[in-house]
Amino acid sequence: MNTPPDPLDPLLDRWSKTPDPSPRMASEVWRRIALAEATPKEPRGFWAGLEMWFSRPPFAAMFVASCALLGLFLAELRVNQAQRERNVQLARSYVQLIDPLLKAPAIARQP
């Protein structure tokens, strides 16, 4: 049993053949390659260097984590200072409450 040839086969065979690239296109490709190699790869300037560092995900993540930890540390210092001042105030008020001699000079001076 012979199957008739498919009429699309010759068209597909002709389509799969790619034409040779023109010499003008090849020279353009080589010109672009030479231009890309001639441009400096290293960024110039402070901001370009900073941008290069922050474009790396590990460095960016480390920077964000460091900023968060620094913020927590500074908040802890502030809370400790406020708590220390409150403890000193409570100690003074306790001493004044239980020691009547601390109040005696203030009362004796009153006429």
C-alpha angles and dihedrals in degrees: 000000000000120000118216114249115264112248091219095062097081091045092051091047090053091046094053092059109093119208120239113264116253118254089239091061092049091052090049090052092050091047091054092048091051091048092050091050092047095055114089114256095202116083116240123222136024098280093048090051091048091049090050091054094047092049088069109088097214092054093045091050091047091050093051092047091048092051091049092049092047090051091050091048093051091047090051091051091051093049091048091052092049091047091048091052091048091050091051091050091049091049092051093048091047092051091048090049097052102032111070092183091069089061095042098080090048091051094043092055093056111095 
